[in-house]
Amino acid sequence: MVYFVGAGCGAPDLITVRGMKLLQKADVIIYAGSLVNPALLEYAKAGCKTYDSALLTFEEVIELIRQAETKKLMTVRFHTGDPSLYGTIREQIDALDELNIGYEVVPGVSACFGAASSLNLEFTLPEVSQSLIITRMAGKTAVPETESIESFAKHNASMAVYLSAGMLKDLSARLIAGGYKPETPAAIVYKATWPDEQVFVCTVESLPKIAEEHGIRKTAVILVGDVIAHSHYAKSRLYAADFETEFRKPKKDK
């Protein structure tokens, strides 16, 4: 059996309980060494074999899993953040289907949520933004034309941009061209929740300048939107005295 486990965004205690227990039981762990905090491997039991997938090809990863299955060993395929975001799990699952190998996916805390916690941030403030767009700039992996930064920017919603820290001059220009004002709040969160995390609050216009000043070129998530300012929002109606819910009747002023 193979378990695709989300490692979370960095801090070892932000992995799910289910994910931790699977690491403790695993006979084989294949982990994304360039991104997963190595401290998480301390959950592994004695004798567990670990492999850094940063050094392997796709075919080599699948072969390691196949070999483990022939020995009736349990494998954890350990991905950073949540496996469903930029995790390349679909192609692995398809390969396992061809080999008739069973699998299960275990979610994890993605970087944008770790970054939000570091900023005490709510992405969905009433009357500011009620949507979160998660996207990336095109790099070695293309982005569909219909999902351009400009097309998303026109909504002025909260946005989290992954895998783009080395392209912030272009990102900034495209965010502004799409509709964000240059002074729109933004943040660069480097290695969210790791011990060496760095957080820089700035504006869309100043993103490239701040990144250059602090040497940020990778392993950072970029957050954009007026919610970062924590201001000019409406209070939720859910807890208002005159708001009726399934569990609470409206309360009249005495």
PyMOL commands that set and color helices and strands:
alter all, ss='L'
color gray80, all
select helices_A, chain A and resi 12-14+17-25+38-43+53-55+58-70+89-98+111-118+145-147+149-153+165-178+207-214+226-229
alter helices_A, ss='H'
color red, helices_A
select strands_A, chain A and resi 2-6+28-31+49-52+75-79+103-106+132-136+158-162+185-190+198-203+220-224
alter strands_A, ss='S'
color yellow, strands_A
deselect
rebuild
show_as cartoon
